[in-house]
Amino acid sequence: MTQVLKNTMRAACIGIAVMVFSGLTSMAALADGKPFTIAVIYGPEKPQALIWKRFAEIVNRELPGEFDFNIVTDGALGGEKETTEGIRLGSIHGALSTVANLTTWVPEGALFDMPFMFRDQAHIDAVMTGEIGDGFKALYANQGFKVFGFITYGARHVIAKEPIRTPGDAAGKKMRVLQSPLHIDLWKSLGANPTPVPITEAYNALQTGVVDYMDMTMSGYQALKLFEVVPYFSKTAHIYALGAMYMSKSYWDSLTDRQKQVFEAAAADSIPYFNGLAAAEQEASLAKAVENGATVVEVDGAVWQKAMEPFWESYAPKVGGMDKIRAVSAVQ
């Protein structure tokens, strides 16, 4: 072997060693990032997981190597209650939660479960990104949660064996309702006969006439094939399921100002991204139901909202008073 060949081989080996070492160093640096564990109840392909994937991508682009994101899907870290407890304890760092779940810690959040308060997504955004939403962020912070902002899972609509266009159409009929005092009292106030039925039994209850109608999201209507027994879908959107994108307050407090700035920006980008995905999923589900025989019934939301006045009055003391309800309703 000539000396030139030996030198060439030696140089090649050194080059390979340098590349391997550099690669290992980069991997070690990445592994040394501050752990950030995210709990997701649904699968990796769902909007609930994709919002955090987008968040992580933005943070990693702006702060390369500073964080090691671990998105744990399929409810492996527990349901909403367990996840929230984990956030408070610091064993979980980030998650999504329905506002209804968080009422255990911030009962004032029940305000957003009141029916017919929100006109549409634009109204929700105006409320939750404004003074009212900021006030609730402070309440959550007092309980150990850093809330970046609020998301919309979808709305509940009325599904029935015949068209229901006005509140009067609901009177005198048997309705399957959630096993919730608010939902029972809500439909009683419209003259319906509310009957709590587990969701697993809803199809049979509708099919056999135990109940005449119920309310459900677009995705639930399609997934459970309820269109087979209640083919009319009235777009009442009477209750929107709101949620929060949040993280551990103690973890948040440990971040630098620059890291906080990036986290806030990443969340601000990811929240509307989630809302778009969730809305598209809902509409696609309804379209599938229509393809299978469902009929969409348009309603006048203002008429339904007016019919809710007595119910609002009765529940106002439980959610902070009529002034708070009207403040949300009036936001433009």
DRENTI-616750 format. One line per 2 residues: number of its first residue (from 0); their letters; for each residue x, y, z negated of N, C-alpha, C, O. Coordinates in steps of 0.02 Angstrom, whole numbers, plus 50000, padded with zeros to 5 digits. Layout:
% residues N
NUM	A	X/Y/Z/X/Y/Z/X/Y/Z/X/Y/Z; ...
***
This chain:
% residues 332
0	MT	50043/49940/50000/50000/50000/50000/50045/50062/50000/50089/50068/49958; 50032/50108/50047/50074/50168/50052/50059/50215/49995/50006/50210/49964
2	QV	50106/50260/49981/50096/50309/49926/50038/50356/49942/50001/50376/49897; 50030/50371/50006/49974/50416/50026/49907/50384/50010/49861/50416/49985
4	LK	49903/50317/50025/49841/50281/50012/49828/50277/49937/49771/50285/49915; 49881/50264/49898/49874/50261/49825/49849/50328/49798/49804/50330/49755
6	NT	49878/50382/49823/49858/50449/49798/49785/50463/49817/49747/50493/49778; 49766/50442/49877/49697/50453/49899/49648/50414/49855/49596/50441/49836
8	MR	49665/50351/49839/49621/50310/49797/49617/50339/49727/49564/50340/49696; 49676/50361/49701/49677/50390/49634/49633/50453/49631/49596/50463/49582
10	AA	49637/50494/49683/49597/50556/49685/49522/50539/49687/49481/50572/49656; 49506/50487/49726/49436/50466/49731/49409/50442/49665/49353/50458/49645
12	CI	49450/50402/49629/49430/50377/49563/49419/50433/49514/49372/50433/49475; 49464/50481/49516/49458/50538/49470/49394/50577/49485/49359/50599/49440
14	GI	49380/50585/49552/49320/50621/49572/49257/50586/49547/49211/50618/49523; 49257/50519/49554/49199/50481/49531/49191/50487/49456/49136/50495/49430
16	AV	49247/50483/49420/49246/50489/49347/49219/50556/49326/49180/50561/49278; 49241/50608/49361/49217/50676/49344/49142/50681/49355/49107/50710/49314
18	MV	49116/50652/49411/49045/50655/49426/49005/50616/49374/48953/50640/49351; 49029/50557/49356/48995/50517/49305/48993/50553/49238/48941/50555/49205
20	FS	49051/50582/49220/49055/50618/49156/49008/50678/49156/48974/50692/49107; 49007/50713/49213/48964/50772/49218/48891/50752/49213/48851/50786/49181
22	GL	48874/50695/49246/48805/50672/49242/48785/50652/49172/48730/50669/49149; 48830/50617/49138/48816/50597/49069/48810/50657/49024/48768/50659/48979
24	TS	48853/50707/49036/48851/50768/48995/48784/50803/49005/48754/50828/48957; 48760/50806/49069/48696/50839/49083/48639/50802/49049/48593/50833/49022
26	MA	48642/50734/49052/48590/50694/49020/48590/50704/48945/48538/50708/48913; 48650/50707/48917/48655/50717/48844/48628/50784/48825/48594/50792/48773
28	AL	48643/50834/48867/48618/50901/48852/48542/50903/48854/48510/50935/48812; 48513/50867/48904/48441/50864/48909/48411/50828/48849/48360/50849/48822
30	AD	48444/50773/48830/48418/50734/48773/48423/50773/48708/48387/50760/48661; 48470/50822/48706/48479/50861/48646/48428/50917/48640/48429/50955/48592
32	GK	48383/50924/48690/48331/50975/48687/48286/50964/48627/48278/50907/48603; 48257/51017/48602/48214/51013/48544/48152/50972/48561/48115/50990/48607
34	PF	48138/50918/48524/48081/50875/48540/48014/50912/48534/48004/50951/48488; 47971/50900/48582/47903/50930/48581/47855/50875/48602/47850/50859/48662
36	TI	47819/50848/48554/47773/50793/48566/47702/50819/48577/47676/50857/48537; 47672/50797/48632/47606/50819/48652/47558/50760/48652/47573/50708/48682
38	AV	47502/50767/48618/47452/50714/48615/47396/50728/48665/47366/50782/48665; 47381/50679/48708/47327/50684/48757/47281/50624/48748/47304/50567/48748
40	IY	47217/50636/48742/47169/50583/48730/47154/50543/48794/47138/50484/48791; 47161/50576/48851/47142/50545/48915/47204/50520/48953/47261/50527/48929
42	GP	47192/50492/49012/47246/50463/49052/47290/50517/49085/47271/50575/49086; 47348/50497/49111/47396/50544/49138/47372/50580/49201/47400/50632/49220
44	EK	47320/50554/49234/47296/50585/49295/47241/50637/49282/47220/50671/49329; 47218/50643/49220/47163/50688/49203/47188/50759/49191/47246/50769/49174
46	PQ	47143/50809/49198/47163/50878/49186/47193/50889/49117/47236/50933/49108; 47170/50850/49068/47195/50858/48999/47270/50843/48993/47303/50869/48949
48	AL	47296/50800/49038/47367/50785/49039/47404/50831/49088/47460/50853/49074; 47373/50847/49144/47406/50887/49195/47420/50959/49172/47468/50990/49194
50	IW	47378/50985/49127/47390/51052/49101/47457/51054/49064/47493/51104/49068; 47473/51001/49026/47535/50999/48988/47595/50984/49033/47650/51007/49019
52	KR	47583/50946/49085/47637/50934/49134/47658/51000/49166/47717/51014/49174; 47609/51040/49184/47624/51105/49214/47659/51150/49164/47708/51184/49181
54	FA	47635/51151/49102/47665/51191/49049/47739/51172/49041/47783/51215/49038; 47753/51107/49037/47821/51083/49028/47866/51101/49086/47924/51120/49077
56	EI	47839/51096/49147/47878/51113/49206/47899/51186/49205/47955/51203/49223; 47854/51230/49185/47869/51301/49183/47921/51316/49130/47969/51353/49142
58	VN	47912/51287/49071/47960/51298/49016/48029/51271/49035/48080/51305/49024; 48032/51212/49064/48096/51182/49083/48131/51223/49138/48192/51226/49141
60	RE	48091/51253/49181/48121/51295/49233/48152/51359/49203/48206/51381/49224; 48117/51387/49155/48140/51450/49125/48192/51439/49070/48236/51481/49059
62	LP	48186/51382/49035/48231/51367/48979/48260/51297/48988/48245/51253/48948; 48300/51286/49040/48324/51218/49054/48363/51187/48996/48409/51217/48969
64	GE	48343/51126/48979/48378/51088/48928/48362/51106/48856/48388/51074/48810; 48320/51157/48845/48307/51179/48776/48253/51138/48742/48250/51136/48680
66	FD	48211/51104/48781/48157/51064/48752/48152/50996/48785/48165/50989/48845; 48133/50947/48746/48123/50879/48771/48048/50863/48761/48027/50841/48707
68	FN	48009/50873/48814/47937/50863/48810/47919/50789/48817/47944/50754/48861; 47876/50766/48772/47852/50698/48774/47775/50700/48773/47744/50710/48721
70	IV	47746/50689/48832/47673/50691/48839/47646/50620/48829/47655/50577/48872; 47613/50609/48773/47587/50542/48755/47512/50540/48772/47472/50574/48741
72	TD	47494/50498/48821/47426/50498/48847/47384/50439/48820/47407/50400/48778; 47323/50435/48844/47276/50380/48829/47260/50373/48755/47246/50317/48732
74	GA	47262/50428/48719/47243/50426/48648/47289/50385/48604/47269/50363/48550; 47351/50374/48626/47397/50332/48587/47413/50362/48519/47432/50326/48473
76	LG	47405/50428/48513/47419/50461/48449/47355/50476/48410/47356/50512/48359; 47298/50448/48434/47235/50457/48399/47186/50501/48436/47202/50528/48489
78	GE	47126/50508/48408/47075/50550/48437/47084/50622/48417/47137/50642/48392; 47033/50663/48428/47039/50734/48414/47055/50749/48341/47099/50789/48327
80	KE	47019/50717/48296/47030/50731/48224/47100/50711/48204/47134/50750/48169; 47123/50652/48224/47190/50629/48206/47244/50674/48236/47294/50689/48204
82	TT	47232/50695/48298/47279/50739/48331/47285/50806/48295/47340/50831/48285; 47228/50833/48275/47229/50897/48239/47265/50891/48173/47301/50937/48153
84	EG	47254/50837/48138/47290/50826/48075/47365/50821/48088/47406/50846/48049; 47383/50788/48144/47453/50782/48161/47484/50850/48176/47542/50862/48159
86	IR	47446/50894/48208/47470/50962/48222/47483/50998/48156/47534/51031/48148; 47437/50991/48109/47445/51024/48045/47505/50997/48006/47540/51035/47971
88	LG	47517/50932/48012/47573/50901/47976/47640/50911/48012/47693/50905/47981; 47637/50927/48077/47698/50938/48115/47724/50876/48149/47777/50879/48181
90	SI	47688/50820/48145/47710/50759/48179/47692/50761/48253/47722/50726/48294; 47643/50803/48270/47624/50817/48339/47632/50892/48349/47617/50931/48304
92	HG	47657/50911/48407/47674/50982/48416/47625/51020/48461/47616/51080/48452; 47593/50985/48508/47546/51019/48553/47489/50974/48572/47496/50913/48574
94	AL	47431/51003/48587/47372/50964/48606/47317/51010/48631/47323/51072/48630; 47263/50980/48654/47201/51015/48669/47149/50992/48619/47153/50936/48593
96	ST	47100/51035/48605/47046/51014/48560/46983/51051/48580/46986/51109/48601; 46926/51018/48574/46863/51054/48581/46857/51102/48522/46882/51089/48467
98	VA	46825/51158/48534/46813/51206/48480/46769/51173/48427/46775/51187/48367; 46723/51129/48449/46679/51095/48402/46720/51054/48351/46704/51054/48292
100	NL	46772/51021/48374/46815/50983/48329/46849/51028/48278/46855/51011/48220; 46870/51086/48301/46907/51132/48257/46862/51168/48206/46887/51204/48163
102	TT	46796/51159/48211/46752/51190/48162/46762/51161/48092/46741/51191/48043; 46794/51103/48088/46811/51075/48022/46856/51124/47985/46851/51130/47924
104	WV	46899/51159/48021/46946/51206/47990/46924/51279/47999/46937/51321/47956; 46890/51292/48054/46865/51360/48067/46791/51354/48085/46773/51353/48144
106	PE	46748/51349/48034/46676/51338/48048/46644/51393/48090/46593/51381/48122; 46674/51452/48089/46646/51507/48129/46645/51490/48203/46608/51521/48242
108	GA	46686/51441/48224/46689/51422/48294/46624/51392/48320/46614/51386/48380; 46578/51373/48274/46512/51347/48296/46474/51400/48336/46427/51383/48372
110	LF	46495/51462/48330/46464/51515/48369/46464/51498/48444/46415/51513/48479; 46517/51466/48467/46524/51453/48539/46484/51392/48562/46481/51377/48622
112	DM	46453/51356/48515/46409/51301/48533/46337/51323/48540/46293/51283/48558; 46324/51386/48525/46255/51410/48531/46233/51408/48604/46273/51424/48649
114	PF	46171/51388/48616/46148/51379/48686/46133/51443/48723/46111/51492/48694; 46146/51441/48788/46129/51494/48835/46161/51562/48818/46133/51614/48834
116	MF	46219/51559/48786/46255/51621/48774/46298/51640/48833/46304/51699/48849; 46328/51590/48865/46375/51603/48920/46340/51598/48988/46303/51550/49001
118	RD	46351/51647/49030/46320/51648/49095/46358/51604/49145/46328/51568/49185; 46424/51608/49142/46466/51571/49189/46539/51573/49165/46553/51599/49111
120	QA	46585/51546/49205/46655/51543/49185/46684/51614/49178/46725/51626/49133; 46664/51659/49220/46689/51728/49216/46669/51759/49149/46709/51795/49119
122	HI	46608/51745/49126/46586/51771/49062/46627/51740/49005/46647/51775/48959; 46638/51675/49009/46679/51641/48958/46748/51672/48955/46773/51687/48901
124	DA	46779/51682/49014/46846/51711/49016/46847/51781/48985/46893/51798/48947; 46796/51821/49000/46793/51889/48973/46788/51889/48897/46819/51930/48863
126	VM	46750/51841/48870/46742/51837/48797/46805/51811/48764/46830/51839/48715; 46831/51756/48791/46885/51721/48756/46954/51752/48766/47000/51737/48728
128	TG	46962/51794/48817/47026/51829/48826/47023/51900/48798/47072/51937/48803; 46967/51918/48769/46959/51985/48742/46963/51987/48667/46994/51944/48635
130	EI	46933/52038/48639/46936/52050/48566/46908/51992/48526/46935/51974/48474; 46853/51962/48550/46822/51907/48514/46869/51847/48511/46879/51818/48458
132	GD	46897/51829/48568/46944/51773/48570/47005/51786/48526/47029/51741/48492; 47031/51847/48528/47089/51864/48487/47074/51857/48412/47116/51836/48373
134	GF	47013/51875/48394/46993/51868/48323/46993/51795/48302/47013/51779/48246; 46971/51750/48346/46972/51679/48330/47042/51651/48329/47057/51606/48290
136	KA	47086/51676/48371/47156/51653/48369/47185/51666/48300/47224/51626/48274; 47168/51723/48271/47193/51740/48204/47166/51692/48152/47201/51671/48106
138	LY	47102/51673/48158/47072/51626/48112/47107/51558/48116/47119/51526/48065; 47121/51536/48177/47156/51472/48186/47227/51475/48159/47251/51426/48130
140	AN	47260/51531/48168/47328/51538/48142/47330/51530/48067/47377/51503/48039; 47278/51555/48033/47274/51548/47960/47268/51476/47938/47282/51460/47880
142	QG	47248/51432/47984/47240/51361/47968/47299/51319/47994/47296/51257/47991; 47350/51351/48019/47410/51315/48041/47412/51300/48115/47452/51258/48137
144	FK	47370/51333/48154/47367/51320/48226/47387/51383/48265/47362/51437/48252; 47432/51374/48312/47447/51427/48360/47406/51413/48422/47420/51366/48459
146	VF	47355/51454/48434/47312/51445/48492/47335/51491/48548/47338/51552/48539; 47353/51462/48605/47374/51501/48662/47314/51533/48697/47317/51591/48718
148	GF	47261/51496/48702/47202/51520/48737/47149/51466/48739/47157/51412/48710; 47095/51480/48774/47037/51436/48774/47023/51408/48844/47031/51442/48895
150	IT	47002/51345/48845/46988/51310/48907/46914/51291/48909/46879/51294/48859; 46890/51272/48969/46821/51252/48978/46819/51181/49006/46844/51169/49061
152	YG	46789/51136/48968/46784/51066/48991/46727/51058/49041/46732/51020/49089; 46673/51094/49030/46614/51088/49074/46552/51108/49036/46554/51125/48977
154	AR	46495/51106/49070/46432/51126/49040/46383/51067/49038/46389/51020/49077; 46336/51071/48991/46283/51021/48986/46223/51046/49025/46205/51105/49023
156	HV	46191/51000/49061/46133/51015/49102/46078/50964/49085/46091/50912/49055; 46016/50980/49105/45959/50936/49092/45950/50887/49150/45949/50907/49208
158	IA	45943/50823/49133/45930/50772/49184/45865/50737/49165/45853/50720/49107; 45822/50726/49215/45755/50702/49200/45726/50661/49257/45754/50656/49312
160	KE	45667/50630/49243/45632/50590/49293/45593/50634/49342/45574/50612/49396; 45582/50697/49321/45547/50745/49364/45580/50813/49355/45614/50824/49305
162	PI	45571/50859/49401/45605/50924/49397/45586/50962/49333/45527/50967/49315; 45637/50989/49300/45626/51033/49243/45657/51100/49261/45719/51107/49263
164	RT	45614/51149/49274/45638/51214/49298/45635/51268/49244/45675/51315/49244; 45587/51262/49199/45578/51313/49147/45575/51279/49078/45563/51219/49074
166	PG	45586/51318/49025/45580/51289/48958/45512/51255/48946/45508/51206/48909; 45460/51282/48977/45393/51252/48969/45389/51182/48996/45350/51142/48972
168	DA	45430/51167/49046/45430/51099/49075/45458/51047/49026/45446/50987/49033; 45496/51071/48976/45527/51025/48928/45479/51009/48870/45488/50959/48835
170	AG	45428/51050/48861/45382/51041/48805/45342/50977/48810/45319/50958/48864; 45334/50944/48752/45293/50884/48749/45325/50821/48773/45295/50767/48769
172	KK	45386/50825/48798/45420/50766/48823/45471/50740/48772/45495/50777/48729; 45485/50676/48778/45534/50644/48733/45604/50652/48762/45617/50633/48819
174	MR	45647/50681/48722/45714/50696/48746/45767/50660/48706/45767/50662/48644; 45812/50627/48741/45871/50599/48707/45918/50656/48691/45937/50695/48735
176	VL	45938/50661/48627/45983/50714/48605/46043/50685/48569/46042/50627/48546; 46095/50725/48563/46152/50706/48522/46129/50702/48449/46082/50735/48428
178	QS	46164/50660/48411/46147/50654/48340/46177/50712/48302/46224/50704/48263; 46149/50771/48316/46175/50834/48289/46116/50878/48268/46070/50887/48308
180	PL	46116/50905/48208/46061/50949/48186/46049/51007/48234/45992/51025/48247; 46103/51036/48260/46096/51092/48305/46057/51072/48368/46011/51107/48389
182	HI	46076/51015/48397/46044/50993/48459/45971/50972/48446/45927/50986/48487; 45959/50941/48390/45890/50921/48374/45846/50982/48365/45791/50986/48393
184	DL	45870/51030/48327/45831/51091/48314/45823/51133/48378/45771/51165/48388; 45874/51133/48420/45871/51170/48483/45811/51147/48525/45771/51188/48547
186	WK	45806/51082/48536/45753/51057/48580/45685/51057/48547/45634/51062/48581; 45684/51052/48481/45620/51060/48445/45593/51129/48457/45532/51139/48464
188	SL	45638/51178/48458/45616/51248/48466/45583/51259/48534/45547/51308/48543; 45596/51216/48582/45566/51221/48648/45504/51176/48656/45476/51171/48710
190	GA	45484/51144/48601/45424/51103/48602/45436/51031/48624/45388/50994/48635; 45500/51012/48631/45515/50943/48650/45512/50897/48589/45508/50920/48532
192	NP	45513/50832/48602/45515/50782/48549/45584/50750/48550/45593/50698/48583; 45633/50779/48515/45702/50754/48518/45709/50686/48484/45683/50675/48429
194	TP	45746/50641/48517/45757/50574/48491/45832/50559/48496/45858/50550/48551; 45867/50555/48439/45938/50537/48442/45948/50466/48467/45919/50419/48440
196	VP	45988/50458/48519/46003/50393/48548/46078/50390/48564/46103/50437/48596; 46114/50338/48543/46185/50333/48561/46193/50334/48637/46151/50308/48673
198	IT	46247/50364/48660/46257/50371/48732/46260/50303/48766/46242/50296/48825; 46284/50252/48730/46288/50185/48759/46219/50155/48773/46213/50107/48811
200	EA	46167/50183/48741/46099/50157/48750/46056/50204/48792/45997/50190/48803; 46085/50259/48815/46046/50310/48850/46014/50284/48915/45956/50297/48928
202	YN	46052/50247/48953/46027/50221/49018/45964/50180/49007/45913/50192/49039; 45967/50132/48961/45909/50089/48948/45851/50128/48919/45793/50115/48936
204	AL	45866/50177/48876/45813/50217/48845/45776/50257/48898/45715/50264/48894; 45812/50284/48947/45781/50321/49002/45742/50274/49049/45688/50291/49072
206	QT	45771/50217/49061/45741/50169/49107/45675/50141/49080/45627/50131/49118; 45672/50128/49015/45613/50097/48984/45562/50147/48959/45508/50127/48937
208	GV	45578/50212/48962/45531/50262/48940/45534/50279/48866/45492/50316/48841; 45585/50254/48831/45594/50274/48761/45603/50350/48758/45579/50382/48711
210	VD	45638/50377/48807/45645/50450/48815/45633/50467/48889/45640/50425/48933; 45614/50530/48900/45599/50553/48968/45657/50590/49001/45665/50589/49062
212	YM	45698/50621/48960/45753/50659/48988/45807/50670/48935/45798/50651/48877; 45862/50700/48956/45918/50712/48910/45962/50767/48941/45946/50793/48995
214	DM	46016/50785/48907/46064/50830/48938/46132/50796/48942/46148/50753/48901; 46172/50817/48992/46235/50783/49006/46277/50827/49051/46251/50869/49088
216	TM	46342/50816/49049/46387/50850/49096/46381/50817/49164/46354/50762/49171; 46405/50852/49215/46403/50824/49283/46443/50759/49287/46421/50710/49318
218	SG	46502/50759/49256/46544/50699/49261/46513/50641/49224/46517/50584/49248; 46482/50653/49166/46450/50600/49129/46389/50572/49166/46377/50512/49165
220	YQ	46352/50616/49198/46293/50596/49238/46313/50546/49292/46279/50496/49303; 46368/50561/49326/46390/50517/49380/46423/50453/49354/46409/50399/49378
222	AL	46467/50461/49304/46505/50404/49279/46460/50351/49249/46473/50291/49256; 46407/50372/49214/46361/50325/49182/46304/50303/49228/46260/50265/49209
224	KL	46305/50328/49290/46254/50312/49341/46184/50327/49317/46136/50290/49333; 46177/50380/49279/46111/50399/49253/46064/50423/49308/46004/50424/49299
226	FE	46093/50442/49365/46051/50464/49421/46006/50407/49446/45957/50420/49480; 46022/50346/49427/45980/50290/49448/45912/50290/49413/45863/50264/49439
228	VV	45910/50318/49352/45848/50318/49314/45819/50387/49302/45760/50394/49289; 45860/50440/49306/45836/50509/49302/45867/50548/49360/45920/50578/49353
230	PY	45834/50547/49417/45864/50573/49479/45865/50649/49486/45895/50676/49533; 45832/50686/49439/45830/50759/49445/45881/50791/49398/45881/50780/49337
232	FS	45925/50831/49427/45979/50864/49389/45965/50940/49389/45977/50974/49439; 45941/50965/49332/45926/51037/49326/45988/51074/49299/46011/51059/49244
234	KT	46013/51121/49338/46075/51155/49321/46063/51211/49270/46064/51271/49287; 46051/51191/49209/46037/51239/49155/46102/51267/49125/46103/51325/49103
236	AH	46154/51227/49123/46218/51249/49093/46205/51282/49025/46230/51336/49011; 46164/51249/48985/46141/51280/48922/46195/51282/48868/46194/51327/48826
238	IY	46241/51234/48868/46296/51236/48820/46361/51220/48857/46366/51168/48890; 46409/51264/48851/46475/51251/48880/46521/51222/48826/46523/51246/48770
240	AL	46556/51169/48844/46604/51138/48798/46670/51175/48805/46706/51166/48854; 46686/51216/48755/46748/51254/48756/46801/51217/48715/46785/51179/48670
242	GA	46863/51229/48732/46919/51199/48696/46975/51248/48687/46973/51304/48712; 47026/51227/48651/47085/51268/48638/47148/51231/48660/47154/51171/48649
244	MY	47194/51267/48690/47261/51242/48702/47303/51268/48644/47313/51328/48637; 47327/51222/48603/47358/51245/48541/47419/51204/48522/47432/51151/48551
246	MS	47457/51229/48472/47516/51194/48448/47524/51207/48374/47489/51247/48344; 47572/51173/48345/47587/51181/48274/47614/51251/48260/47661/51274/48292
248	KS	47583/51285/48213/47605/51353/48195/47675/51352/48166/47714/51398/48179; 47692/51301/48128/47760/51298/48098/47812/51289/48153/47867/51318/48149
250	YW	47796/51250/48204/47843/51241/48260/47849/51307/48298/47905/51328/48316; 47793/51339/48309/47793/51404/48343/47838/51454/48307/47876/51491/48337
252	DS	47831/51455/48241/47871/51503/48201/47945/51489/48204/47986/51533/48190; 47964/51427/48224/48035/51409/48228/48067/51430/48294/48128/51425/48302
254	LT	48027/51453/48341/48052/51472/48407/48083/51542/48407/48066/51584/48366; 48128/51552/48454/48156/51619/48463/48106/51662/48500/48056/51638/48528
256	DR	48118/51727/48500/48072/51773/48534/48068/51756/48609/48015/51758/48639; 48125/51740/48639/48127/51722/48710/48086/51658/48723/48049/51655/48771
258	QK	48094/51608/48680/48057/51546/48688/47982/51558/48680/47942/51530/48718; 47963/51599/48632/47892/51615/48624/47864/51649/48686/47808/51635/48708
260	QV	47903/51694/48714/47882/51730/48774/47869/51681/48831/47820/51687/48867; 47914/51633/48840/47907/51584/48893/47848/51538/48881/47810/51523/48927
262	FE	47839/51516/48819/47782/51473/48801/47716/51509/48817/47670/51480/48846; 47711/51572/48798/47650/51610/48810/47636/51616/48885/47580/51607/48908
264	AA	47689/51630/48924/47681/51637/48996/47661/51570/49028/47620/51568/49073; 47691/51516/49004/47675/51449/49031/47603/51432/49016/47568/51403/49059
266	AA	47579/51448/48957/47509/51434/48939/47462/51477/48980/47409/51454/49002; 47480/51540/48990/47437/51586/49028/47429/51562/49100/47377/51573/49131
268	DS	47479/51528/49126/47475/51499/49193/47436/51434/49192/47398/51419/49239; 47445/51394/49140/47417/51327/49138/47342/51325/49122/47307/51280/49145
270	IP	47318/51372/49084/47247/51372/49064/47200/51380/49123/47154/51339/49131; 47209/51430/49166/47165/51434/49225/47174/51375/49273/47127/51355/49307
272	YF	47234/51347/49274/47247/51288/49314/47203/51230/49289/47172/51195/49329; 47200/51221/49224/47157/51169/49194/47084/51182/49211/47049/51137/49233
274	NG	47062/51244/49201/46992/51261/49214/46972/51246/49285/46917/51223/49299; 47018/51259/49332/47004/51244/49402/46998/51170/49414/46954/51147/49450
276	LA	47044/51131/49384/47042/51058/49392/46978/51030/49362/46945/50987/49392; 46961/51053/49302/46901/51027/49267/46838/51043/49306/46794/51001/49313
278	AA	46833/51105/49331/46774/51124/49370/46768/51084/49433/46713/51062/49452; 46824/51072/49467/46823/51033/49528/46802/50961/49514/46765/50931/49553
280	EQ	46825/50934/49457/46807/50866/49438/46732/50862/49425/46700/50813/49445; 46703/50913/49392/46632/50913/49378/46591/50916/49442/46544/50877/49452
282	EA	46610/50962/49487/46572/50970/49549/46578/50908/49593/46530/50888/49626; 46637/50878/49595/46646/50817/49635/46602/50760/49608/46575/50721/49646
284	SL	46595/50757/49542/46553/50706/49512/46480/50716/49531/46445/50668/49547; 46457/50779/49528/46388/50793/49547/46376/50777/49620/46323/50750/49638
286	AK	46424/50793/49662/46417/50778/49734/46409/50703/49745/46370/50682/49788; 46446/50663/49707/46440/50590/49713/46371/50567/49691/46342/50522/49721
288	AV	46345/50598/49638/46278/50580/49615/46226/50597/49667/46179/50558/49679; 46234/50655/49700/46187/50675/49753/46190/50625/49811/46138/50608/49840
290	EN	46250/50604/49827/46258/50554/49881/46220/50490/49865/46199/50453/49909; 46211/50478/49800/46178/50416/49778/46104/50428/49759/46074/50386/49726
292	GA	46077/50484/49781/46005/50495/49772/45983/50548/49724/45923/50561/49719; 46029/50580/49689/46010/50632/49641/45987/50695/49678/46010/50709/49734
294	TV	45943/50733/49646/45919/50797/49673/45936/50853/49625/45920/50849/49565; 45969/50905/49649/45989/50961/49607/45931/51012/49605/45903/51030/49656
296	VE	45915/51034/49544/45861/51083/49533/45892/51147/49507/45923/51146/49454; 45885/51202/49543/45910/51266/49520/45861/51298/49471/45800/51293/49480
298	VD	45887/51332/49420/45843/51363/49370/45864/51436/49360/45919/51456/49379; 45820/51474/49328/45835/51544/49311/45862/51545/49240/45825/51537/49191
300	GA	45928/51554/49233/45959/51553/49168/45933/51606/49121/45930/51594/49060; 45914/51664/49147/45889/51718/49104/45824/51698/49069/45813/51717/49012
302	VW	45782/51659/49103/45720/51636/49073/45734/51589/49015/45703/51593/48962; 45782/51544/49025/45800/51497/48973/45832/51535/48913/45819/51519/48856
304	QK	45874/51583/48929/45906/51621/48875/45855/51658/48832/45861/51659/48771; 45806/51687/48864/45754/51723/48827/45716/51675/48781/45697/51694/48725
306	AM	45705/51614/48805/45669/51565/48764/45709/51543/48703/45682/51514/48657; 45774/51557/48704/45817/51538/48648/45817/51587/48590/45845/51573/48537
308	EP	45786/51645/48599/45787/51696/48548/45766/51670/48478/45801/51683/48429; 45711/51632/48473/45691/51607/48407/45744/51561/48377/45757/51562/48317
310	FW	45774/51520/48420/45826/51474/48395/45887/51514/48372/45916/51498/48320; 45907/51563/48411/45963/51605/48391/45951/51635/48322/45995/51635/48279
312	ES	45890/51661/48312/45874/51692/48248/45879/51642/48191/45904/51659/48137; 45856/51581/48202/45857/51531/48149/45928/51508/48132/45942/51491/48074
314	YA	45971/51506/48182/46039/51481/48170/46091/51536/48158/46148/51522/48140; 46071/51598/48167/46118/51654/48161/46157/51654/48095/46218/51665/48096
316	PK	46125/51642/48037/46163/51644/47974/46220/51592/47972/46269/51601/47936; 46213/51538/48011/46264/51485/48010/46324/51501/48054/46376/51468/48048
318	VG	46317/51551/48097/46372/51566/48144/46394/51639/48139/46425/51666/48185; 46378/51671/48084/46402/51739/48074/46352/51795/48086/46369/51854/48080
320	GM	46290/51777/48102/46238/51828/48111/46222/51843/48183/46261/51828/48229; 46164/51875/48193/46141/51891/48261/46188/51940/48295/46194/51939/48356
322	DK	46220/51983/48257/46266/52032/48288/46321/51996/48326/46340/52018/48381; 46347/51942/48298/46400/51905/48332/46374/51870/48394/46407/51869/48446
324	IR	46315/51841/48390/46285/51808/48447/46274/51858/48504/46291/51845/48561; 46245/51916/48486/46231/51966/48537/46295/51996/48565/46298/52015/48624
326	AV	46346/52000/48524/46410/52027/48548/46439/51983/48602/46465/52007/48652; 46435/51916/48592/46460/51870/48643/46416/51874/48706/46442/51879/48762
328	SA	46351/51874/48697/46305/51874/48753/46312/51937/48795/46302/51936/48856; 46329/51993/48763/46331/52058/48797/46396/52072/48835/46398/52119/48876
330	VQ	46447/52033/48823/46512/52046/48856/46504/52039/48932/46475/51992/48957; 46531/52088/48967/46528/52088/49041/46594/52067/49071/46600/52064/49132
***
